[in-house]
């Protein structure tokens, strides 16, 4: 399909391909690298670990534009439908919206299927156990590195504000993301 769009530029202009998945930020510090003298201990402050921020996001292939929706609740079919409405609004000028996603149960819910049938959205599911094929997974790893790895947020609200600021200012990371978010995969031959 992606190869097909290269041969028909008019189709490519009217089609958008988005990689979709959820990320969960727990209110706690994830230890990174740190230097400590041998025999000494280093105490790392951490948050409550009881609250989490769920972010459902879509990464646009080629431009690396990110569209996201957050909640403190669990991600479910109704939340996904609310997210799809945002996608439809953000890409209103496109005639075809392809979402590449994993096999999360809420992506397969009957109400999601019924909603999608009435739109210009197509859901393309990746094979099981293949998160490496979903580009947004790389973006989530990068995000966690900037938001919670070796970072202490005294309050859950502080974590939320830091996350919202990161997404508003994502363009500051454009150079790093350009090399990270490429869809050029290396094909490994069998042994």
Helices and strands as residue ranges (DSSP letters): H 2-7, H 9-14, E 15-26, E 52-60, E 66-71, H 77-90, E 96-101, G 105-108, H 110-117, E 121-125, G 131-133, H 135-147, H 156-168, G 170-173, H 174-180
